[in-house]
Amino acid sequence: MISENLIDSVKRHEGFSSTVYRCTSGVQTIGYGRAVDPDEEGTGITEEEAEMLLENDLLRFEEFTKDVVGDTWHVLDQVRREALIEMCFNMGPGNLAMFRMMLACLAQEDFEGAAEQAIASRWADQVGRRADRIAERIRTGFYA
């Protein structure tokens, strides 16, 4: 079992970085000395750790999405909210905000129009089937 003393000691000596940096031996590192260098065997994160990070990221992007969508957020069901959160996560809040016609359709509860606007975008061309699945959730309010 790992003691709090050991954890505190490592934290104190490694220091924390929320972004990737190269440690003194040149290895890409993040957090409290976690090696993530693709050139170093056995480094990176586990799938469980990645899922934890994803959940934290999605909570953060939910807030970004709420800011972009504004008052319309309150008229959307959970599935449509999550469709927008996924779009925001994929493209960033600034780009989601540029979907003015889609957002206007959502404000009018014109979900067919909102889905069409999502599909008629350069983003949809870039992400292919993902856009189709997200647009279908916007259109229907259901996961396929």
VOKERO-719442 format. One record per residue (C-alpha): residue number from 1; residue in one letter; x, y, z. Coordinates in nm, 3 decimals. Example, Ala and Ser with C-alpha at 12.3 -4.5 7.8 and 13.67 -1.06 7.14 Angstrom:
// residues 2
> 1 A 1.230 -0.450 0.780
> 2 S 1.367 -0.106 0.714
// end
This chain:
// residues 144
> 1 M 0.000 0.000 0.000
> 2 I 0.128 0.345 -0.091
> 3 S 0.140 0.591 0.198
> 4 E 0.034 0.954 0.189
> 5 N 0.392 1.036 0.298
> 6 L 0.531 0.885 -0.022
> 7 I 0.271 1.060 -0.235
> 8 D 0.347 1.394 -0.066
> 9 S 0.721 1.343 -0.110
> 10 V 0.693 1.264 -0.480
> 11 K 0.459 1.558 -0.536
> 12 R 0.697 1.791 -0.354
> 13 H 1.003 1.675 -0.548
> 14 E 0.849 1.626 -0.892
> 15 G 0.630 1.934 -0.892
> 16 F 0.308 1.957 -1.090
> 17 S 0.263 2.058 -1.453
> 18 S -0.077 2.061 -1.620
> 19 T 0.092 2.069 -1.960
> 20 V 0.352 1.849 -2.125
> 21 Y 0.716 1.943 -2.067
> 22 R 1.050 1.773 -2.116
> 23 C 1.208 1.658 -1.791
> 24 T 1.581 1.690 -1.724
> 25 S 1.645 1.364 -1.912
> 26 G 1.447 1.486 -2.215
> 27 V 1.137 1.270 -2.169
> 28 Q 0.796 1.427 -2.234
> 29 T 0.622 1.443 -1.897
> 30 I 0.297 1.572 -1.747
> 31 G 0.134 1.593 -1.403
> 32 Y 0.362 1.476 -1.123
> 33 G 0.637 1.323 -1.336
> 34 R 0.418 1.097 -1.555
> 35 A 0.617 1.009 -1.867
> 36 V 0.407 1.028 -2.184
> 37 D 0.685 1.022 -2.440
> 38 P 0.601 0.805 -2.743
> 39 D 0.973 0.733 -2.780
> 40 E 0.993 0.584 -2.429
> 41 E 0.868 0.228 -2.391
> 42 G 0.606 0.172 -2.120
> 43 T 0.498 0.535 -2.087
> 44 G 0.158 0.695 -2.131
> 45 I -0.173 0.635 -1.958
> 46 T -0.406 0.343 -1.913
> 47 E -0.747 0.327 -2.077
> 48 E -0.902 0.367 -1.729
> 49 E -0.700 0.686 -1.674
> 50 A -0.799 0.812 -2.020
> 51 E -1.167 0.752 -1.937
> 52 M -1.131 0.950 -1.615
> 53 L -0.971 1.237 -1.808
> 54 L -1.245 1.217 -2.072
> 55 E -1.518 1.241 -1.809
> 56 N -1.348 1.548 -1.659
> 57 D -1.307 1.702 -2.004
> 58 L -1.671 1.642 -2.092
> 59 L -1.784 1.813 -1.772
> 60 R -1.567 2.111 -1.866
> 61 F -1.702 2.114 -2.222
> 62 E -2.057 2.096 -2.090
> 63 E -1.996 2.437 -1.932
> 64 F -1.845 2.573 -2.256
> 65 T -2.146 2.441 -2.448
> 66 K -2.392 2.600 -2.206
> 67 D -2.218 2.934 -2.261
> 68 V -2.239 2.900 -2.639
> 69 V -2.601 2.780 -2.646
> 70 G -2.723 3.030 -2.387
> 71 D -3.091 3.028 -2.286
> 72 T -3.173 2.762 -2.545
> 73 W -2.992 2.512 -2.322
> 74 H -3.299 2.495 -2.097
> 75 V -3.534 2.385 -2.376
> 76 L -3.309 2.101 -2.493
> 77 D -3.342 1.744 -2.369
> 78 Q -3.040 1.551 -2.242
> 79 V -2.969 1.374 -2.573
> 80 R -2.960 1.699 -2.771
> 81 R -2.748 1.866 -2.504
> 82 E -2.503 1.577 -2.523
> 83 A -2.494 1.602 -2.903
> 84 L -2.388 1.965 -2.869
> 85 I -2.136 1.883 -2.597
> 86 E -1.981 1.625 -2.829
> 87 M -1.964 1.879 -3.110
> 88 C -1.804 2.132 -2.876
> 89 F -1.554 1.875 -2.750
> 90 N -1.464 1.782 -3.106
> 91 M -1.431 2.131 -3.255
> 92 G -1.400 2.369 -2.960
> 93 P -1.646 2.628 -2.828
> 94 G -1.535 2.902 -3.068
> 95 N -1.615 2.688 -3.368
> 96 L -1.945 2.569 -3.221
> 97 A -2.044 2.933 -3.176
> 98 M -1.998 2.981 -3.551
> 99 F -2.293 2.745 -3.614
> 100 R -2.528 3.043 -3.589
> 101 M -2.801 2.899 -3.814
> 102 M -2.800 2.568 -3.628
> 103 L -2.819 2.749 -3.294
> 104 A -3.104 2.968 -3.423
> 105 C -3.295 2.656 -3.532
> 106 L -3.242 2.504 -3.188
> 107 A -3.376 2.820 -3.023
> 108 Q -3.694 2.777 -3.229
> 109 E -3.703 2.404 -3.146
> 110 D -3.663 2.332 -3.518
> 111 F -3.460 2.018 -3.465
> 112 E -3.487 1.907 -3.828
> 113 G -3.342 2.239 -3.940
> 114 A -3.070 2.226 -3.675
> 115 A -2.968 1.877 -3.788
> 116 E -2.961 1.991 -4.152
> 117 Q -2.739 2.287 -4.058
> 118 A -2.497 2.056 -3.879
> 119 I -2.476 1.825 -4.181
> 120 A -2.433 2.114 -4.427
> 121 S -2.106 2.220 -4.263
> 122 R -1.738 2.178 -4.336
> 123 W -1.716 2.007 -3.996
> 124 A -1.952 1.733 -4.119
> 125 D -1.731 1.679 -4.424
> 126 Q -1.431 1.644 -4.193
> 127 V -1.580 1.400 -3.942
> 128 G -1.808 1.197 -4.171
> 129 R -2.030 0.941 -3.998
> 130 R -1.977 1.105 -3.661
> 131 A -2.161 1.413 -3.788
> 132 D -2.442 1.193 -3.923
> 133 R -2.486 1.026 -3.584
> 134 I -2.475 1.357 -3.393
> 135 A -2.721 1.519 -3.635
> 136 E -2.958 1.227 -3.593
> 137 R -2.951 1.279 -3.215
> 138 I -3.027 1.648 -3.269
> 139 R -3.310 1.559 -3.508
> 140 T -3.476 1.288 -3.296
> 141 G -3.366 1.337 -2.936
> 142 F -3.262 0.969 -2.924
> 143 Y -2.938 0.776 -2.937
> 144 A -2.945 0.532 -3.231
// end
